[in-house]
Amino acid sequence: MARVLTPQAEDFPRWYQDVLAKAELAENGPVRGTMVIRPYGYALWERMQSEVDDRIKAAGARNAYFPLFIPESYLKREAQHVEGFSPELAVVTIGGGKELEEPVVVRPTSETIINASFAKWVQSYRDLPMLINQWANVVRWEMRPRLLLRTTEFLWQEGHTAHATEQDARDYAIRILRDVYEDFMVDVLALPVVVGRKTARERFAGATNTMTLELMTGDGKALQMGTSHELGQNFARAFDINFLTPSGEREFAWQTSWGSSTRMVGGLIMAHGDDAGLRVPPRLAPTQVAIIVVKAEATEAAARLSDELSSEGIRVELDDRADVPFGRRAVDWELKGVPVRVEIGPRDLAGGTAMLVRRIAGGKEPVAVDALADLLPAVLEEDQALLLRQSRERRESRTADVATVGEAVEAVGAGGWARLPWAALGAEGEAGLAEQSLTVRCLVAEDGSVPDDEDAPGNVAVVARAY
Amino acid sequence: MARVLTPQAEDFPRWYQDVLAKAELAENGPVRGTMVIRPYGYALWERMQSEVDDRIKAAGARNAYFPLFIPESYLKREAQHVEGFSPELAVVTIGGGKELEEPVVVRPTSETIINASFAKWVQSYRDLPMLINQWANVVRWEMRPRLLLRTTEFLWQEGHTAHATEQDARDYAIRILRDVYEDFMVDVLALPVVVGRKTARERFAGATNTMTLELMTGDGKALQMGTSHELGQNFARAFDINFLTPSGEREFAWQTSWGSSTRMVGGLIMAHGDDAGLRVPPRLAPTQVAIIVVKAEATEAAARLSDELSSEGIRVELDDRADVPFGRRAVDWELKGVPVRVEIGPRDLAGGTAMLVRRIAGGKEPVAVDALADLLPAVLEEDQALLLRQSRERRESRTADVATVGEAVEAVGAGGWARLPWAALGAEGEAGLAEQSLTVRCLVAEDGSVPDDEDAPGNVAVVARAY
């Protein structure tokens, strides 16, 4: 069979580009750095949206929508924020055929414009906590774009909340981190992310604390899959979000923000893909089972099976394109990483069997068609667990516990992550790593929790090369 | 009770603004013409999205995402299209801190950028029909913005398709019009839209035929709720979307596009609202039943009822804010137009009853709590039908069949619609109406179908003042 993809071992970034193109996931848009998300890529994103949205709603936040266009002056109100985002802004200077008096910025994130609304909506402690989420596109001008990972425009959700106390804000930021993001990534995406705290250097512009979920990709690098920030009272002061306490005083609100994006689609591909293409975890998969009609005679039986499996709640797609060569279709389903293929040909029909082909566990065996509805749920769950186990094993085997900066650099150079005591590194050591394009992805506490304090004793720095 | 809203009869536009504010649906953003969609307004939109999306998928289209930014040169490729949209464009001239070599336009609609992708994706007749839909924000600089009806930025879905034949494209445009939009608007929104064909004057920029769904608002004006266009081969020629036919020739594809937007939320309010606020059709309502705890003692019983109704598939919200005055909460639920309120107080509890308050049919009566799960589905369906009947009766009673242009002007002046033979009006008469800000909303055939031809005998013009 002709080689469809560049092998991962030969050139991982090239393999990634190949998968995006051949599995019809995404491609470049005409304006540099922009992307077209093709239907299959978008179907993955829709499933992610649905799962994340359910969890966000369960955490009590409600969806709303805020404008794309932000007055330039808003961005400037929080000093660190404008400094962080200025180099990446897209600015509209002409509207309705006329030069605008005040240019407007295309939102790079919505802290400023949402907080302008919060200032109106939050009056009393009774209005708190205010828990808002938005699904939207944002724009950050990218010099070195990479499809789905870092693009000028991307899709995301951004949550913004206001609370009466610092503790309440902190608890909510952690709740989102754990109950929304970590739960979704581990449980649905089968990605064993490392959850930790960003160093001051890597913190979000305007935050007092940034917490992160870091993924090891197939080539041993790191990808930030989501973040949850404590904003302290920084934006509350800048936008005058204050509330009347039960005792009648005015206080600034304590805030959080948190986001996850279409980058998760890129992370999914980079962590679970192999030389034959994508492998989609069954709980996420838009299509869990593809029923493939090998020859036209099997169409009716395949359609019956498709209906039966659908009614059992399995997400099925019927491939009855008998006029397209079977081999080409098989390669296509493999590329797209659909967990299970059920191939039905005329010979199988006679014996009441079909060929069960498993993309994740591997293997191919004839099974009785009548048994599939009972069999498949367990097969899919087994594959889900296997993907998580494989990813976890890779992360563990390619993470080195080291004691010195030199050892960390060496470990990362060998294609993995290093864990070393933050006390042995510190902000200065971190700056040194940056010169070699290495970053502290996050700090984790000894017991695996997210440190409350950057300099808490026992903090371990996870060092890697980032996407 | 203090007056909460300006009465409709006193000042309808003011009533509309009041409802948006008091029911916490939407408000102005800081950049002129932009809007903030608040959580309750957004919940209505989410329910619309879900219902429309299901129908679009049933019609075979798949969702995808295309860039917000379009090279200015793309817009110029189709002559009528650029002429139609030029005055409304927002243009980004600065990106990443630098002046851009080619300015980029913020999409006013995505025909051009999607068709640039179609040119790559469509090669053979086997690739057709290509059926794509996108949920996105678009920007059209608005000089006279009105929240949810006409704003500089709005949210919508836009479908774009390519077909092998003109007939196939036409059939699909009509299928979307009828099976997606009309079915949704009539069946879920309870809005008796008139479905017809736009005149050449009112056609979409670049289309060969625009079909529309027109709603009569509470003040007898017209609101365009959705459109479905045949684009002929106009964009296919401009973007070179051609395919190999089975007989080996190259032909340009035939195309459609179609859209519906957050304007539907505005239409819903304007058609079903009354002096007490919004009235939401039960099939759409994010909350169909609000269970209101009158005093804290009833909380447990109310929560039990809430669980029971939820498990029956009813969308319930429990209002257990016993510390907020009951009257204020009742007004709030009324403003928000939640179809049914179930009020439970301590006295009701003793008798095992609750007060059932119906927002749409009106009335208030005690019912046995145990009977509610059985009773409510029928109540909700009755209210759904009632809303549709009321809207239909209004449209019928306020539409005059007339014979002359003068009579049409008079009828519209009296606060309604006029139907007159298109032959008695014609393009010239239409231009005359425009001077009085009246428009032909659409043409309908004698048998109620959408005319294939603007000048088919028997075509009737629906004339109104539009929002």
Chai-1 contact restraints between the chains, C-beta under 6 A:
chainA,res_idxA,chainB,res_idxB,connection_type,confidence,min_distance_angstrom,max_distance_angstrom,comment,restraint_id
A,G29,B,P67,contact,1.0,0.0,6.0,A-B,restraint_1
A,P30,B,P71,contact,1.0,0.0,6.0,A-B,restraint_2
A,V31,B,F69,contact,1.0,0.0,6.0,A-B,restraint_3
A,V31,B,V104,contact,1.0,0.0,6.0,A-B,restraint_4
A,T34,B,P67,contact,1.0,0.0,6.0,A-B,restraint_5
A,T34,B,F69,contact,1.0,0.0,6.0,A-B,restraint_6
A,V36,B,F66,contact,1.0,0.0,6.0,A-B,restraint_7
A,V36,B,S117,contact,1.0,0.0,6.0,A-B,restraint_8
A,I37,B,A64,contact,1.0,0.0,6.0,A-B,restraint_9
A,I37,B,Y65,contact,1.0,0.0,6.0,A-B,restraint_10
A,R38,B,A64,contact,1.0,0.0,6.0,A-B,restraint_11
A,P39,B,R62,contact,1.0,0.0,6.0,A-B,restraint_12
A,P39,B,A64,contact,1.0,0.0,6.0,A-B,restraint_13
A,Y42,B,N63,contact,1.0,0.0,6.0,A-B,restraint_14
A,Y42,B,A64,contact,1.0,0.0,6.0,A-B,restraint_15
A,Y42,B,Y65,contact,1.0,0.0,6.0,A-B,restraint_16
A,R62,B,P39,contact,1.0,0.0,6.0,A-B,restraint_17
A,N63,B,Y42,contact,1.0,0.0,6.0,A-B,restraint_18
A,A64,B,I37,contact,1.0,0.0,6.0,A-B,restraint_19
A,A64,B,R38,contact,1.0,0.0,6.0,A-B,restraint_20
A,A64,B,P39,contact,1.0,0.0,6.0,A-B,restraint_21
A,A64,B,Y42,contact,1.0,0.0,6.0,A-B,restraint_22
A,Y65,B,I37,contact,1.0,0.0,6.0,A-B,restraint_23
A,Y65,B,Y42,contact,1.0,0.0,6.0,A-B,restraint_24
A,F66,B,V36,contact,1.0,0.0,6.0,A-B,restraint_25
A,P67,B,G29,contact,1.0,0.0,6.0,A-B,restraint_26
A,P67,B,T34,contact,1.0,0.0,6.0,A-B,restraint_27
A,P67,B,E153,contact,1.0,0.0,6.0,A-B,restraint_28
A,L68,B,N137,contact,1.0,0.0,6.0,A-B,restraint_29
A,L68,B,E153,contact,1.0,0.0,6.0,A-B,restraint_30
A,F69,B,V31,contact,1.0,0.0,6.0,A-B,restraint_31
A,F69,B,T34,contact,1.0,0.0,6.0,A-B,restraint_32
A,P71,B,P30,contact,1.0,0.0,6.0,A-B,restraint_33
A,P87,B,G97,contact,1.0,0.0,6.0,A-B,restraint_34
A,A90,B,V92,contact,1.0,0.0,6.0,A-B,restraint_35
A,A90,B,G95,contact,1.0,0.0,6.0,A-B,restraint_36
A,V91,B,I94,contact,1.0,0.0,6.0,A-B,restraint_37
A,V92,B,A90,contact,1.0,0.0,6.0,A-B,restraint_38
A,V92,B,V92,contact,1.0,0.0,6.0,A-B,restraint_39
A,T93,B,T93,contact,1.0,0.0,6.0,A-B,restraint_40
A,I94,B,V91,contact,1.0,0.0,6.0,A-B,restraint_41
A,G95,B,A90,contact,1.0,0.0,6.0,A-B,restraint_42
A,G95,B,W141,contact,1.0,0.0,6.0,A-B,restraint_43
A,G96,B,W141,contact,1.0,0.0,6.0,A-B,restraint_44
A,G97,B,P87,contact,1.0,0.0,6.0,A-B,restraint_45
A,V104,B,V31,contact,1.0,0.0,6.0,A-B,restraint_46
A,S117,B,V36,contact,1.0,0.0,6.0,A-B,restraint_47
A,N137,B,L68,contact,1.0,0.0,6.0,A-B,restraint_48
A,W141,B,G95,contact,1.0,0.0,6.0,A-B,restraint_49
A,W141,B,G96,contact,1.0,0.0,6.0,A-B,restraint_50
A,E153,B,P67,contact,1.0,0.0,6.0,A-B,restraint_51
A,E153,B,L68,contact,1.0,0.0,6.0,A-B,restraint_52
